[in-house]
Amino acid sequence: MTFYNQQRDKCIRLRDKITGDPGHGLFFNIPREFVLKNPELNLMEEVRNEAEIYFSDNKIPFWNTGETRPSGINKPSGHMLSSQVACINHLLFFRHDQEIATAILKSVDKNVKIALRLDNDKTYQGFVSLEVIGKENYLKEKRHSRGAHSTSVDAVMLAEMEDGSRKLFFIEWKYVENYAGKPSKFNDESGQRRKATYIPLLTKEDCPINIPEMSDQFIEGIFYEPFYQLMRQTLLANEMIKANDFGATDYIHLHLIPTDNKELKLVNPSRGILPGLTLQETWSNLLKSPVKYRAIDPKDFLEPARYIPGAMAAIQYLEQRYWS
């Protein structure tokens, strides 16, 4: 059984207990047991109100995963397998808790001294910022808007390091995604536009990605998902550090993927064009500094919070819904 099917079946079993919702919400106009009729209940109670205010204040659209929404309504997806919902449930509960944020970042990098607030959100600035796109349109994309139509990172955290410098932690969240068999974005109708946007960045001397040869074959390979997304986020991270966004001089790119999602973690979707057997091996092979990328299980990422009293209720929820 695939990881997607395992998680779908688990969501259906736990749905009533966790959400109190009967399910059978519409997904592309078809009732599904794992889609909630009341999408707000897809968010953990501790973060539900803040999430909606946060997305509204910062003009970030929630992802639409198949629901028909009235015009002007911005609500989370009722799809229980949504990776955006999973990201919000995992990260938003400690957005204003420096102790938890610091403990988590220290487990990623032992040289972290303390987590810092990020200043890019309109209100309620905290230790986690969602759908980050950089303070300027560094990639010269057609649009520069949070959450849609431009390169963004699911979440960013910031730390002061022991030597006084600042480091950004870019967080890309995955849940049940599986890209095997999907075509390269090199070959679709927007392929030429994408090449015109990103090749100038890929050919810059300070590009953080190794380009063995700027050929159509290489571009086709790196335009397979999730490498296409990782490429754009890596370019964005590099440009943000060059511009000294948030006062940072270094970054690490964290890929939050459940260990059991072997259909994502243990596959190279580029079909042999890019060398490597697994997702992490393939992407690390392309980086000039492989230590700037790491794939982590969400449970391991949040492990330090388990021992902090203020996180107990959230950890119990995450354990039951996502980790067990």
Protein Blocks (a to p, Z undefined) as FASTA:
>chain_A
ZZklmmmmmmmmmmmmmnopggjiaeehiacfkbcfblmlmpcfklmmmmmmmmmmnopa
cddehiacdehiacddfbfkbfklmmmmmmmmmmmmmklmmmmmmmmpmkbfbdcddfkb
fbhpafbdehiebjbdfkopabdcehiapacdfbacddddfkopacdddddddfkbcfeh
iacfklmmklmmmmmmmmmmmmpmklcbdcfbacfklmmmmmpcfklmmmmmmmmmmmmm
mnopghiabdcddddddfklmmlmmpcfkgomagcjbfklmmmmmpmblmlpccddfklm
mmmmmmgmklmmmmmmmmmmmmZZ
